[in-house]
Amino acid sequence: MQKGLSVSDSDGSTFAPLVVLELAPNTKEEAVEWLLKRIRDKQQDGGAELLVEKLSPEDQSTEKDNPNVYMVGASMRRLLFGAEDVGLFKEFNDGTMRSFTCANRHNFKEFQGDGDSFLSMAECQYIIKHELDTLRAKGEAHVPGYPKMKLYPGKSVIRRIQSKGILVQIFPLHENEELKRLSFSWYKQFKLSFQPLDDIRHYFGEGLALYFAFLEYFTFALIPMAIIGIPYYLFDWEDYDKYTVFAGFNLVWCTVILELWKRLSASLAYRWGTLSRKKAFEEPRPGFHGILGFNPVTGREEPLYPNFKRQLRIYLVSVPFVLLCLYLSLYVMMIYFEMEGWVLMIHDEEPTFWTGVLLFIPSVIYAVVIEIMNLIYRYAAEYLTNWENHRLESTFQNHLVLKVLVFNFFNCFASLFYIAFVMQDMGLLRQSLATLLITSQILNQIMEAFLPYWLQRRRNKKAHRRVIKTLADKELPLSDQVKLEADMSTYLGTFDDYLELFLLFGYVSLFSCVYPLAAVLVVLNNVTEMYSDALKMCKVFKRPFSEPAADVGVWQLAFEAMSVIAVVTNCALIGMSPQVKSYFPESDTQLIMWVVAGEHLLLAVKFILTFVIPDIPKNIQIKLSRLEFESLEALKKRKMLEGSGTPKTDK
Amino acid sequence: MQKGLSVSDSDGSTFAPLVVLELAPNTKEEAVEWLLKRIRDKQQDGGAELLVEKLSPEDQSTEKDNPNVYMVGASMRRLLFGAEDVGLFKEFNDGTMRSFTCANRHNFKEFQGDGDSFLSMAECQYIIKHELDTLRAKGEAHVPGYPKMKLYPGKSVIRRIQSKGILVQIFPLHENEELKRLSFSWYKQFKLSFQPLDDIRHYFGEGLALYFAFLEYFTFALIPMAIIGIPYYLFDWEDYDKYTVFAGFNLVWCTVILELWKRLSASLAYRWGTLSRKKAFEEPRPGFHGILGFNPVTGREEPLYPNFKRQLRIYLVSVPFVLLCLYLSLYVMMIYFEMEGWVLMIHDEEPTFWTGVLLFIPSVIYAVVIEIMNLIYRYAAEYLTNWENHRLESTFQNHLVLKVLVFNFFNCFASLFYIAFVMQDMGLLRQSLATLLITSQILNQIMEAFLPYWLQRRRNKKAHRRVIKTLADKELPLSDQVKLEADMSTYLGTFDDYLELFLLFGYVSLFSCVYPLAAVLVVLNNVTEMYSDALKMCKVFKRPFSEPAADVGVWQLAFEAMSVIAVVTNCALIGMSPQVKSYFPESDTQLIMWVVAGEHLLLAVKFILTFVIPDIPKNIQIKLSRLEFESLEALKKRKMLEGSGTPKTDK
């Protein structure tokens, strides 16, 4: 573990600090003492049995510093127990991935001696987070010193003090040495190479590593499309009736890459030990409130909130709100078309260079407005979903994703659909697509990485200046590093990153046959995205807790839904192409019938493909069944040995 | 257990015979002795530890009787161990269903004293079947006396001697008392009541009970449709432009009933303890052959057959064969249409009563030909799928089902699709549908139940006459009962029964809007089907081994595929109705666009519904998660008690 950082334990022994707990500066003394005691108590007594120490800054010069910052760590023994608790999968001696147990820890590949370097720092931090989260109230009726902060047996202490504002934040510490190595191999060398996915996973956990793996996979998958697209653009092939080939290619492409991704992600998840990891029982999310009752599953006391009330909120408030927003978005779209018409009129009256530039202005404005609307809606959706009071974080996330996806999809693509299928103006479609794509990409990159990075640097410089006064050495003392990291912004998860990819995937799969350069643009964007995302993870944000993940979750579904829509859209575009229309000179009806029939056939093939291609590669399937078989056999053997005399009811 | 039947054990104690093993009459003595020894051997020595006794007939008058008939039973203790082996779920004291273990057998609800009546006879027979199937060769190189019948360590003995013809048949015995009770409550009383599903499950196992549950559910689900259909028929509403309402109803109906069935079947499977039962590791099917190698999962020696060879057989032989059959079926259809035209011509020339009757003749002939083709194809498909040499019974079944489904669907519905969408003759469609439906129903009922029943009765009478000579008592002696049952036909599983329901579902969901009486006919058919199926299970066939099942398996998928096709068909029928056409007097194109748009919307809603409606009812979901939670907690507690000192690597 990190050598530079260590704190004196109360017993005089040192421990490596892993996680930082920042309590509100005005927290009452008795509450702090109670919390520390509960964290330090033995597990038999219902405590978390972790090591916790107050951060003692080297210089107390600035009074505005929060004094209530605590460092949490644990003994190696406690961490190993915790690893078993959370069901961590590690590589076994025979090369398979198995659930770690303390009892046969010596059969795991990387377990040497005391197991010091067996768990990565991210894993240790994840374990500590889990142990803190499952630290439950016993007999306390409320948080000591705060009679209004009710507790009941079984309530997670950390979640309660977090939702009540006593716990300001909890975050894992960065590991400077490792971070330097990672960032060097990740984005500091400008050579063509794969991302160091295993290192990313080692440092940030599986959830984030899977995002970067997906980003990279998506980029590579786009390359054939980009290659086909370039000559189309260069030799001006797109006279709107050669794009049927491209549309056909699109159809196959978007089905195949999603299927292959499932297999790749299963391979990665197996290698990282998350594929067959069992999900732990999900606790209510921190913000969930209701009347105290008994959970029918656990039998524990916890707040209950009647489902019908939630349904009422969803159907009477959220759904109408979303519909209203969709209507608004439609309204804005109409304004855009009016502006477009107005500008075109000006240009037609008296075409100069400036009116030519003016032609692009409405699209740019519209693209900016779309981004702003998306941003505002995002907050509204989060607020609403929170208000719906979902019990589990996962259902909360699903409802949020659904709300945001529907709106963003509509907002970004409605105008394109309108141009393509109502106005049937392929020239305008191409121009809009290009403007939308380029503007939103530039905006995104700025908003997402460079702006925060710049803010961060400004802040850091100030902090550095202060620090350098006291210390000439380059390595910061622990207290300063903690302060620096505490000031960094919090990474809110991969949601926005996936959303961006989702929209890009939409632009490419839905309409790229009209504007073949789209794929090229998206590839370029993805490459810069990789660097900017890497930069923001390493430099801008606090280190996030690693999140075990076996797949990209609900996003797989979202991308697949998009690919179904892509089949429909591409078939319609093919049907509208003059080339195809010329085959049916006498009757539109027949043309439409054939297009519809073809589309149904393609959809059927798509579903059959999804069904036929196994989601998990054969070799991993075999490894998984071998493990299962072995455990079944072991169980049988044990029973036969144990039980040979047990039931005495011989007839 | 059955009182009338018991055999003397070698030790002088009696045991209840459960399963009959019939070996070939000319089997060599040493092979028989070896087999019996292996069955009787203790489990520690690799035997099955079952009781087995030769059937000694009361009178050896008829020499043609096979002398090599053996009865297999087991001690209650052995059966309880076996129940644990196969992972039987039984009701626990707290009302939940739990995996039975001998260690806490006294906590199961119906376990009293020695556990005599704890397991039903069907369960005991299933356990014995499982134990016989997993009786494996140890050091034997071949079956004693038959140097050509190779064995290798780990090979299932029973499967080998079965595939080599030494084992003629293996079947469980009927239980006369219970059967009488069951058949009385099932089909002997002509009153409106639900089927005794729990009793059926108790006697025949979960697989068959689920079939009857589905049959009953399907019938009830049809009743609203039948009720709506009757006035349509009576008041002659079907002037072909009022059927849009009916088609719309169809759409909703077929989606909703399939979703609800999933929930109902989950409830039943939970009550019967199969819902969360783990599937045991699947052995290669008896007919599977290949070069000896090592299974990568189990590490056991077993025949291996390269996958690419199987793929070659499938794609180069089976697929072309199926396509050829489809072409043939199309050809027959064309002949039918020619006949139809020819008959119509005769009728038009000189219409009399007899030419009126003649009008129905082609349809009837076609229906009969379809049934015959289905029957022949069924055998061909079975042969081909066998030849494809699938390793597992489940993949074998899937390939067989797929082949048969595609052909039967095509064979039964091609003419209807042709009439509906190419000829667009709704009158003919209605007539064809009626003839097909009625003819195939009548044929099916005769072929499936009454013919075998009649044959069975003739055979039984002969046997009875012989028996009555020796015994005036009504209860047959064991040896005669065994002989009687051995002569009964073997029930080949629920395949054909589900297939019939599948086709009926197709007739109703695809076209019933044109012929609303279809639902009424299918309801009538299903009611008689219930009785005839019950009759055939109780009287015609050997008792089948009970098959644990948690759902209807691949049939759920097949029915869902049909319901998707139904959406497409019904939308097209709606679009073709004069009523809808009159809304778009000026342009066909617009009409088609609207229909296609509506169809896409409906399909989208359908998929969303499938996704949103939970497959398992909430209350069962809660029970399942409670069990899971409890076992997790128990594991945690045990680890904490056991392991508190285990890893001594305290830092």
Interface residues (C-beta under 8 A of the other chain):
Chain A: S13 F15 Q43 Q44 S75 M76 R77 L80 F81 E84 D85 C102 A103 R105 G113 D114 G115 D116 A280 F281 P296 V297 T298 G299 V568 D588 T589 I592 M593 V596 H600 I622 S625 R626 E628 F629 L632 K636 K639 M640 E642 G643 S644 T646 P647 K648 T649 D650 K651
Chain B: S13 F15 Q43 Q44 S75 M76 R77 L80 F81 E84 D85 C102 A103 R105 G113 D114 G115 D116 A280 F281 P296 V297 T298 G299 V568 D588 T589 I592 M593 V596 H600 I622 S625 R626 E628 F629 L632 K636 K639 M640 E642 G643 S644 T646 P647 K648 T649 D650 K651
